[in-house]
Amino acid sequence: MQPALAPTSCGWRCARSRARRPHNDRYAMTIDLRRCVGCQTCTAACKNANATPPGVQWRRVLDLETGEFPDVRRSFVPVACMHCDEPPCEEVCPTKATTKRPDGLVAIDYDTCIGCANCVMACPYEARSIVHEAKFAYGDKPIKSEEVRFDPSRISVSMKCTFCIDRIDLAAKTGQVPGRDPDVTPACVNSCISGAMAFGDLDDPNSKVSRLIAENKTFRMHEELGTGPGVYYIWDKG
């Protein structure tokens, strides 16, 4: 039976919205809960790739127990922005800083965001955060990796998981395929030591995510809310 998961918090990331363009792809992620070992490598990879400040993680792994003795199951559940088809965060944004792109990504224009936190409160996955001052791992100055990736435009605005939007946009220029070519695939997916995570185009029946969804039993968090999450959790064979 499907695990009775009720996650209440999510990892965090964010992004600057790119100009909307015609796009034939519709990106999504699959996470195989049978494979996830709770190692937190995806969390570390995300933090390294995005230089998020201390205390802010765009991706986390929940450690959950379900069932009753003696039938108890322990599950590790990676969570972040779900890149919903009908994102509640977009509906409540007074400046239209949050947009749903044609390729499935939910993006944020930092220059337009006013930091009102409407989206933070509206997100049922608790996937957004706002930081009002620059913070670094060791004191007031960034270490080398933070300095390279630190974006001052993220201060006092909403931020969250972007599916590594800069890599997805790079794919449109290079012809590489997200989910297949590492340079244009989200950092968390590249880093997963157990192969639990996959990324790709839902509209391509031959993509890895399409095949995994077709061949296995999946669920999406809080589907009953009508948000249409873009992250599919695999929990059993189809």
DRENNU-757265 format. One record per residue: residue number from 0; x, y, z of N, C-alpha, C, CB in turn. Coordinates in steps of 0.05 Angstrom, whole numbers, always signed. Glycine has a CB too. Example, Ala and Ser with C-alpha at 12.3 -4.5 7.8 and 13.67 -1.06 7.14 Angstrom:
<sites>
SITE|0|+264|-114|+156|+246|-90|+156|+264|-66|+156|+226|-89|+181
SITE|1|+257|-45|+142|+273|-21|+143|+258|+1|+157|+282|-12|+114
</sites>
This chain:
<sites>
SITE|0|+17|-24|+0|+0|+0|+0|+17|+25|+0|-19|+0|+24
SITE|1|+6|+47|-9|+21|+72|-11|+28|+82|+17|+5|+93|-26
SITE|2|+53|+90|+21|+61|+100|+48|+45|+124|+55|+91|+106|+49
SITE|3|+37|+126|+81|+21|+148|+90|+38|+172|+97|+4|+140|+114
SITE|4|+51|+183|+77|+69|+205|+82|+54|+232|+84|+90|+207|+60
SITE|5|+62|+248|+103|+50|+274|+106|+71|+295|+111|+29|+274|+129
SITE|6|+89|+299|+91|+111|+318|+95|+101|+346|+101|+130|+318|+71
SITE|7|+114|+360|+118|+105|+387|+126|+125|+408|+120|+98|+387|+155
SITE|8|+149|+401|+110|+168|+422|+103|+184|+414|+79|+186|+428|+127
SITE|9|+195|+433|+66|+210|+428|+41|+236|+442|+41|+193|+437|+17
SITE|10|+254|+432|+24|+279|+446|+19|+274|+471|+2|+299|+428|+4
SITE|11|+295|+489|+1|+290|+515|-11|+310|+522|-32|+290|+536|+11
SITE|12|+302|+536|-53|+319|+548|-73|+304|+572|-86|+326|+528|-94
SITE|13|+316|+585|-106|+302|+607|-119|+313|+613|-147|+304|+632|-102
SITE|14|+301|+633|-161|+311|+639|-188|+302|+665|-199|+304|+618|-205
SITE|15|+318|+675|-217|+310|+698|-233|+295|+688|-257|+335|+715|-241
SITE|16|+272|+699|-262|+255|+690|-284|+268|+698|-311|+227|+701|-282
SITE|17|+269|+680|-329|+278|+686|-356|+253|+693|-373|+293|+662|-369
SITE|18|+258|+706|-396|+236|+713|-414|+222|+688|-423|+246|+730|-438
SITE|19|+196|+689|-424|+181|+666|-433|+186|+662|-463|+150|+670|-428
SITE|20|+188|+637|-471|+193|+631|-499|+178|+606|-506|+224|+628|-504
SITE|21|+172|+602|-532|+160|+577|-541|+177|+554|-533|+154|+577|-571
SITE|22|+165|+533|-522|+181|+511|-511|+164|+485|-514|+189|+516|-482
SITE|23|+177|+465|-524|+163|+439|-527|+168|+420|-504|+173|+426|-553
SITE|24|+186|+428|-485|+192|+411|-463|+174|+417|-438|+221|+413|-455
SITE|25|+170|+397|-421|+155|+401|-396|+170|+385|-375|+125|+393|-399
SITE|26|+187|+399|-360|+206|+384|-343|+193|+376|-316|+230|+401|-338
SITE|27|+202|+353|-306|+192|+343|-281|+214|+326|-268|+166|+327|-284
SITE|28|+210|+318|-243|+229|+302|-229|+216|+278|-217|+243|+318|-207
SITE|29|+230|+255|-217|+220|+232|-202|+240|+225|-180|+217|+207|-222
SITE|30|+229|+216|-158|+246|+208|-135|+236|+180|-126|+244|+229|-112
SITE|31|+254|+161|-127|+247|+133|-120|+253|+129|-90|+264|+113|-137
SITE|32|+231|+128|-74|+234|+126|-45|+246|+99|-37|+207|+129|-32
SITE|33|+245|+79|-55|+257|+53|-49|+288|+54|-50|+247|+32|-68
SITE|34|+298|+74|-65|+326|+77|-69|+340|+97|-50|+332|+84|-97
SITE|35|+325|+117|-42|+336|+139|-26|+346|+128|+1|+316|+161|-21
SITE|36|+371|+134|+8|+383|+124|+33|+387|+145|+54|+410|+111|+27
SITE|37|+376|+169|+48|+377|+191|+68|+405|+202|+72|+367|+181|+93
SITE|38|+423|+201|+53|+450|+209|+57|+454|+240|+57|+468|+197|+35
SITE|39|+434|+254|+47|+435|+284|+46|+455|+294|+25|+442|+295|+73
SITE|40|+465|+277|+7|+484|+287|-13|+470|+307|-31|+495|+264|-30
SITE|41|+445|+303|-38|+431|+322|-55|+428|+349|-41|+403|+311|-62
SITE|42|+425|+349|-15|+423|+374|+1|+450|+389|-1|+416|+368|+30
SITE|43|+472|+375|+2|+498|+387|+1|+504|+397|-27|+519|+368|+10
SITE|44|+497|+382|-47|+502|+389|-75|+487|+415|-82|+495|+367|-94
SITE|45|+462|+416|-73|+445|+440|-78|+458|+464|-65|+417|+435|-68
SITE|46|+466|+461|-40|+478|+484|-25|+503|+493|-39|+483|+476|+4
SITE|47|+519|+475|-48|+544|+482|-62|+539|+496|-88|+562|+457|-66
SITE|48|+519|+486|-103|+513|+497|-129|+500|+525|-128|+494|+478|-144
SITE|49|+486|+530|-106|+470|+555|-104|+479|+574|-83|+442|+548|-100
SITE|50|+499|+566|-66|+510|+584|-46|+488|+596|-28|+527|+606|-58
SITE|51|+470|+579|-19|+449|+589|-1|+461|+595|+26|+426|+568|+2
SITE|52|+451|+615|+40|+462|+623|+66|+458|+602|+88|+450|+650|+75
SITE|53|+473|+604|+110|+469|+586|+132|+440|+585|+142|+487|+593|+156
SITE|54|+430|+561|+147|+402|+559|+156|+382|+557|+134|+395|+581|+173
SITE|55|+390|+562|+109|+372|+561|+86|+380|+538|+68|+371|+588|+70
SITE|56|+362|+519|+64|+368|+496|+47|+345|+494|+27|+371|+470|+63
SITE|57|+351|+496|+2|+330|+494|-19|+321|+465|-23|+339|+505|-45
SITE|58|+338|+446|-14|+330|+418|-15|+337|+405|+12|+345|+403|-38
SITE|59|+318|+389|+22|+323|+375|+47|+313|+346|+43|+307|+388|+71
SITE|60|+321|+329|+62|+311|+301|+62|+298|+296|+89|+335|+281|+57
SITE|61|+272|+290|+87|+256|+284|+111|+261|+255|+120|+226|+290|+107
SITE|62|+262|+250|+145|+266|+223|+157|+239|+216|+170|+290|+222|+177
SITE|63|+224|+199|+158|+197|+193|+168|+193|+163|+175|+176|+201|+147
SITE|64|+176|+158|+194|+168|+131|+201|+138|+128|+198|+177|+123|+230
SITE|65|+129|+107|+185|+101|+103|+181|+94|+74|+190|+93|+107|+151
SITE|66|+68|+70|+196|+59|+44|+205|+60|+41|+235|+75|+23|+191
SITE|67|+53|+17|+244|+54|+10|+272|+69|-16|+276|+25|+8|+283
SITE|68|+81|-19|+299|+96|-43|+305|+78|-67|+303|+109|-41|+334
SITE|69|+87|-89|+290|+114|-94|+280|+118|-86|+251|+121|-123|+284
SITE|70|+97|-75|+239|+99|-67|+210|+105|-37|+208|+72|-74|+196
SITE|71|+130|-31|+213|+139|-3|+212|+158|+2|+189|+153|+5|+239
SITE|72|+154|+23|+175|+171|+30|+152|+184|+57|+156|+154|+29|+126
SITE|73|+210|+58|+151|+225|+83|+152|+229|+93|+123|+252|+79|+167
SITE|74|+223|+118|+118|+225|+129|+92|+241|+155|+93|+198|+134|+79
SITE|75|+258|+158|+73|+273|+183|+69|+261|+197|+45|+304|+178|+65
SITE|76|+252|+222|+49|+237|+236|+28|+250|+263|+21|+208|+240|+38
SITE|77|+264|+264|-1|+275|+290|-10|+252|+309|-18|+294|+286|-34
SITE|78|+254|+334|-9|+233|+354|-14|+246|+380|-23|+215|+357|+10
SITE|79|+231|+395|-39|+239|+422|-48|+215|+434|-61|+264|+421|-68
SITE|80|+218|+456|-76|+196|+467|-91|+186|+446|-111|+205|+492|-107
SITE|81|+160|+443|-113|+147|+423|-129|+142|+432|-158|+122|+414|-117
SITE|82|+148|+457|-164|+144|+468|-192|+116|+459|-202|+166|+457|-211
SITE|83|+96|+468|-188|+69|+460|-193|+58|+470|-220|+51|+471|-171
SITE|84|+39|+455|-231|+25|+464|-255|+7|+488|-249|+8|+441|-266
SITE|85|-4|+488|-225|-21|+511|-216|-9|+522|-190|-51|+502|-212
SITE|86|+13|+536|-191|+27|+544|-167|+12|+566|-151|+54|+555|-174
SITE|87|+5|+560|-126|-9|+580|-109|+8|+605|-105|-16|+568|-82
SITE|88|+34|+602|-106|+52|+625|-102|+49|+645|-124|+81|+615|-101
SITE|89|+44|+636|-148|+40|+654|-171|+14|+670|-168|+40|+638|-198
SITE|90|-6|+657|-158|-33|+670|-156|-32|+694|-137|-54|+650|-147
SITE|91|-16|+692|-115|-17|+712|-94|+4|+734|-98|-14|+699|-67
SITE|92|+21|+731|-118|+43|+751|-121|+32|+777|-132|+65|+739|-140
SITE|93|+34|+799|-118|+22|+824|-126|+37|+838|-149|+21|+843|-103
SITE|94|+63|+830|-153|+79|+843|-174|+84|+824|-198|+105|+852|-162
SITE|95|+73|+800|-197|+77|+780|-218|+107|+773|-221|+67|+791|-245
SITE|96|+121|+773|-198|+149|+765|-198|+152|+735|-202|+162|+774|-172
SITE|97|+132|+720|-192|+132|+691|-195|+117|+684|-220|+121|+677|-170
SITE|98|+129|+668|-237|+116|+660|-262|+120|+630|-267|+126|+676|-285
SITE|99|+100|+618|-280|+102|+590|-289|+112|+590|-318|+75|+575|-286
SITE|100|+136|+580|-323|+147|+580|-350|+134|+558|-367|+177|+577|-349
SITE|101|+135|+561|-393|+124|+540|-411|+137|+513|-408|+126|+550|-439
SITE|102|+163|+513|-399|+177|+488|-396|+172|+475|-369|+206|+492|-399
SITE|103|+153|+486|-353|+146|+473|-328|+159|+484|-303|+152|+445|-329
SITE|104|+179|+501|-306|+193|+512|-282|+178|+536|-271|+221|+520|-290
SITE|105|+177|+537|-245|+166|+561|-231|+190|+579|-224|+149|+553|-206
SITE|106|+190|+603|-235|+213|+621|-232|+206|+646|-217|+225|+627|-259
SITE|107|+226|+660|-207|+223|+685|-192|+240|+706|-205|+229|+682|-162
SITE|108|+229|+729|-210|+244|+753|-220|+252|+769|-195|+228|+770|-241
SITE|109|+277|+768|-187|+286|+781|-163|+282|+812|-165|+315|+775|-157
SITE|110|+285|+822|-189|+282|+851|-192|+254|+861|-188|+292|+859|-220
SITE|111|+235|+843|-192|+206|+850|-189|+195|+843|-162|+190|+836|-211
SITE|112|+206|+823|-149|+197|+814|-122|+201|+837|-102|+212|+788|-113
SITE|113|+181|+841|-85|+183|+862|-65|+186|+850|-37|+159|+880|-66
SITE|114|+188|+824|-35|+192|+811|-9|+168|+812|+10|+215|+823|+4
SITE|115|+144|+813|-1|+120|+815|+15|+114|+789|+30|+96|+823|-1
SITE|116|+125|+767|+21|+122|+741|+34|+94|+728|+29|+126|+743|+63
SITE|117|+78|+739|+12|+52|+726|+5|+57|+698|-5|+37|+743|-16
SITE|118|+76|+695|-22|+82|+668|-33|+92|+649|-12|+102|+671|-56
SITE|119|+108|+659|+7|+118|+642|+28|+95|+629|+44|+137|+658|+47
SITE|120|+75|+646|+49|+52|+636|+65|+33|+619|+48|+36|+660|+76
SITE|121|+32|+624|+22|+14|+609|+4|+24|+582|-3|+8|+625|-21
SITE|122|+50|+577|-3|+61|+552|-11|+54|+529|+8|+91|+554|-15
SITE|123|+39|+509|+0|+32|+487|+18|+55|+469|+24|+9|+471|+6
SITE|124|+78|+472|+11|+101|+455|+14|+123|+469|+31|+112|+447|-13
SITE|125|+117|+493|+40|+137|+508|+56|+164|+509|+42|+140|+496|+84
SITE|126|+163|+515|+16|+187|+513|+0|+202|+539|-5|+180|+501|-27
SITE|127|+191|+561|+6|+203|+587|+1|+214|+600|+27|+182|+606|-12
SITE|128|+232|+618|+23|+244|+632|+46|+253|+660|+37|+268|+617|+58
SITE|129|+256|+678|+57|+266|+705|+52|+288|+710|+72|+243|+726|+54
SITE|130|+311|+719|+63|+334|+726|+80|+339|+756|+77|+360|+710|+72
SITE|131|+341|+771|+99|+342|+800|+98|+370|+811|+100|+325|+811|+119
SITE|132|+390|+794|+104|+418|+804|+105|+436|+782|+95|+426|+813|+133
SITE|133|+458|+789|+83|+477|+770|+73|+490|+754|+96|+499|+784|+56
SITE|134|+490|+728|+93|+503|+711|+113|+520|+690|+99|+481|+697|+131
SITE|135|+542|+684|+111|+561|+665|+99|+568|+644|+120|+585|+679|+88
SITE|136|+580|+622|+110|+586|+599|+128|+606|+606|+150|+597|+576|+111
SITE|137|+626|+624|+143|+647|+630|+163|+650|+660|+165|+673|+617|+155
SITE|138|+633|+673|+181|+636|+701|+186|+622|+719|+165|+664|+708|+188
SITE|139|+633|+743|+163|+621|+764|+146|+630|+762|+117|+627|+791|+157
SITE|140|+650|+747|+111|+660|+745|+84|+656|+718|+72|+690|+753|+83
SITE|141|+649|+716|+46|+644|+690|+34|+669|+675|+29|+628|+694|+8
SITE|142|+667|+648|+31|+690|+632|+22|+690|+631|-8|+688|+603|+35
SITE|143|+710|+619|-20|+713|+620|-49|+689|+610|-64|+737|+604|-58
SITE|144|+678|+587|-56|+655|+576|-71|+630|+594|-67|+648|+548|-60
SITE|145|+627|+606|-44|+604|+624|-39|+608|+650|-56|+602|+631|-10
SITE|146|+632|+660|-57|+637|+685|-72|+630|+682|-101|+666|+693|-69
SITE|147|+636|+659|-113|+631|+654|-141|+601|+653|-146|+643|+628|-150
SITE|148|+585|+642|-128|+557|+637|-133|+538|+657|-118|+550|+610|-125
SITE|149|+549|+672|-100|+532|+690|-84|+518|+711|-102|+548|+704|-63
SITE|150|+493|+714|-98|+477|+733|-114|+464|+753|-96|+455|+718|-131
SITE|151|+474|+778|-95|+463|+798|-76|+434|+805|-83|+480|+823|-77
SITE|152|+425|+799|-107|+397|+806|-114|+377|+787|-99|+393|+804|-144
SITE|153|+387|+766|-86|+370|+748|-71|+364|+758|-43|+382|+721|-70
SITE|154|+376|+780|-34|+371|+790|-7|+344|+804|-6|+394|+810|+1
SITE|155|+328|+798|+14|+302|+810|+20|+281|+804|-2|+305|+840|+22
SITE|156|+285|+782|-17|+265|+773|-36|+260|+743|-31|+274|+779|-65
SITE|157|+239|+734|-43|+232|+705|-40|+251|+688|-56|+203|+700|-48
SITE|158|+259|+665|-45|+276|+647|-60|+268|+618|-54|+305|+652|-54
SITE|159|+276|+600|-73|+268|+572|-71|+283|+556|-91|+237|+569|-76
SITE|160|+277|+530|-92|+289|+512|-112|+281|+521|-140|+279|+483|-108
SITE|161|+300|+520|-159|+296|+528|-186|+297|+506|-206|+315|+550|-194
SITE|162|+302|+481|-197|+310|+459|-215|+336|+467|-230|+286|+453|-236
SITE|163|+353|+483|-218|+377|+493|-230|+371|+506|-257|+398|+470|-233
SITE|164|+356|+527|-256|+345|+540|-279|+367|+550|-299|+328|+564|-271
SITE|165|+390|+557|-288|+411|+566|-306|+421|+543|-324|+435|+577|-290
SITE|166|+421|+519|-313|+429|+496|-329|+408|+489|-350|+433|+471|-311
SITE|167|+382|+492|-343|+361|+486|-362|+362|+506|-385|+333|+487|-348
SITE|168|+367|+532|-379|+369|+552|-399|+394|+547|-417|+370|+580|-387
SITE|169|+415|+537|-405|+439|+531|-421|+433|+509|-441|+461|+522|-402
SITE|170|+416|+490|-434|+409|+468|-453|+396|+479|-478|+391|+448|-439
SITE|171|+380|+500|-475|+367|+511|-499|+387|+523|-518|+347|+533|-490
SITE|172|+411|+531|-508|+431|+543|-525|+450|+522|-537|+447|+563|-509
SITE|173|+455|+501|-521|+475|+481|-530|+464|+457|-543|+491|+472|-506
SITE|174|+438|+452|-540|+425|+429|-552|+428|+404|-535|+437|+423|-579
SITE|175|+440|+407|-511|+442|+384|-493|+414|+378|-481|+462|+390|-470
SITE|176|+412|+355|-469|+386|+345|-458|+387|+344|-428|+379|+318|-470
SITE|177|+371|+360|-414|+369|+359|-385|+359|+331|-376|+349|+380|-374
SITE|178|+373|+320|-356|+366|+293|-347|+384|+272|-360|+338|+287|-353
SITE|179|+397|+279|-382|+415|+261|-395|+444|+271|-394|+407|+256|-424
SITE|180|+447|+297|-400|+474|+309|-399|+478|+324|-373|+477|+329|-423
SITE|181|+499|+316|-358|+503|+327|-331|+505|+358|-329|+528|+316|-319
SITE|182|+516|+370|-350|+520|+399|-349|+494|+415|-349|+536|+408|-373
SITE|183|+472|+402|-358|+446|+415|-359|+425|+401|-342|+437|+418|-388
SITE|184|+434|+386|-322|+417|+370|-304|+420|+382|-276|+424|+340|-305
SITE|185|+398|+384|-261|+399|+394|-234|+421|+381|-217|+372|+391|-220
SITE|186|+434|+397|-200|+457|+387|-184|+449|+364|-166|+468|+410|-168
SITE|187|+425|+365|-155|+416|+344|-137|+414|+317|-151|+389|+351|-124
SITE|188|+404|+318|-176|+402|+293|-191|+429|+282|-198|+386|+298|-217
SITE|189|+447|+299|-206|+475|+290|-212|+488|+277|-188|+491|+313|-223
SITE|190|+482|+287|-165|+497|+279|-141|+486|+254|-128|+497|+301|-121
SITE|191|+462|+245|-134|+449|+223|-120|+464|+197|-122|+420|+219|-130
SITE|192|+475|+188|-100|+492|+164|-100|+477|+138|-105|+507|+162|-74
SITE|193|+451|+138|-101|+436|+113|-103|+419|+113|-129|+418|+109|-79
SITE|194|+420|+134|-145|+405|+135|-169|+375|+138|-164|+409|+111|-185
SITE|195|+368|+150|-141|+339|+153|-134|+326|+175|-149|+337|+157|-104
SITE|196|+341|+194|-159|+329|+218|-171|+333|+218|-201|+341|+243|-159
SITE|197|+313|+227|-216|+315|+230|-245|+301|+255|-253|+302|+205|-260
SITE|198|+309|+266|-276|+298|+291|-286|+295|+289|-316|+316|+315|-278
SITE|199|+274|+302|-327|+270|+301|-356|+244|+312|-365|+273|+273|-365
SITE|200|+238|+308|-390|+215|+319|-404|+191|+300|-402|+222|+325|-433
SITE|201|+170|+309|-390|+146|+292|-387|+133|+288|-414|+126|+305|-368
SITE|202|+136|+307|-433|+123|+304|-459|+139|+286|-478|+120|+332|-471
SITE|203|+162|+277|-470|+177|+258|-485|+173|+230|-473|+208|+265|-486
SITE|204|+158|+213|-487|+152|+186|-476|+177|+169|-472|+133|+171|-494
SITE|205|+199|+176|-485|+224|+161|-482|+243|+172|-461|+238|+160|-509
SITE|206|+235|+194|-448|+252|+205|-427|+252|+186|-403|+244|+233|-419
SITE|207|+272|+188|-387|+274|+171|-363|+251|+175|-344|+301|+175|-349
SITE|208|+244|+201|-340|+222|+206|-321|+195|+195|-332|+219|+236|-316
SITE|209|+190|+197|-358|+166|+186|-369|+164|+156|-366|+163|+194|-399
SITE|210|+187|+143|-371|+187|+114|-368|+183|+105|-339|+214|+103|-379
SITE|211|+196|+119|-321|+194|+112|-293|+165|+115|-283|+212|+129|-276
SITE|212|+152|+137|-291|+124|+142|-283|+106|+121|-295|+115|+170|-291
SITE|213|+111|+113|-320|+94|+93|-333|+97|+65|-321|+100|+93|-363
SITE|214|+121|+59|-311|+127|+32|-302|+123|+28|-272|+155|+25|-310
SITE|215|+119|+49|-257|+117|+47|-228|+93|+61|-217|+142|+58|-216
SITE|216|+87|+54|-192|+66|+69|-177|+78|+94|-165|+53|+50|-155
SITE|217|+65|+116|-170|+75|+142|-161|+54|+158|-146|+86|+158|-184
SITE|218|+63|+177|-130|+44|+196|-119|+58|+223|-118|+35|+188|-90
SITE|219|+42|+244|-116|+53|+272|-113|+42|+284|-88|+45|+289|-138
SITE|220|+58|+300|-74|+50|+311|-48|+26|+329|-51|+74|+325|-36
SITE|221|+7|+325|-34|-17|+342|-32|-30|+347|-59|-9|+368|-20
SITE|222|-33|+325|-75|-47|+328|-101|-76|+337|-97|-47|+301|-115
SITE|223|-87|+331|-73|-115|+339|-68|-119|+369|-69|-124|+327|-42
SITE|224|-98|+384|-67|-100|+413|-67|-103|+425|-95|-77|+426|-53
SITE|225|-99|+408|-115|-101|+417|-143|-77|+432|-153|-125|+433|-146
SITE|226|-54|+430|-140|-31|+445|-148|-16|+432|-171|-12|+448|-124
SITE|227|-20|+406|-175|-6|+392|-197|+24|+393|-194|-14|+405|-223
SITE|228|+35|+381|-173|+64|+382|-168|+80|+369|-191|+70|+368|-142
SITE|229|+103|+380|-196|+120|+369|-217|+141|+350|-207|+134|+392|-231
SITE|230|+138|+340|-182|+155|+320|-171|+139|+295|-165|+170|+331|-145
SITE|231|+147|+273|-176|+133|+247|-173|+149|+229|-156|+127|+234|-201
SITE|232|+137|+218|-135|+150|+199|-117|+143|+170|-124|+143|+205|-87
SITE|233|+163|+154|-129|+159|+126|-135|+160|+110|-109|+180|+115|-155
SITE|234|+140|+92|-105|+140|+77|-81|+135|+47|-85|+118|+87|-62
SITE|235|+129|+39|-110|+126|+10|-116|+125|+6|-146|+100|-1|-103
SITE|236|+128|-19|-154|+126|-25|-183|+97|-23|-192|+137|-53|-188
SITE|237|+94|-16|-217|+67|-13|-229|+54|-40|-234|+68|+2|-254
</sites>
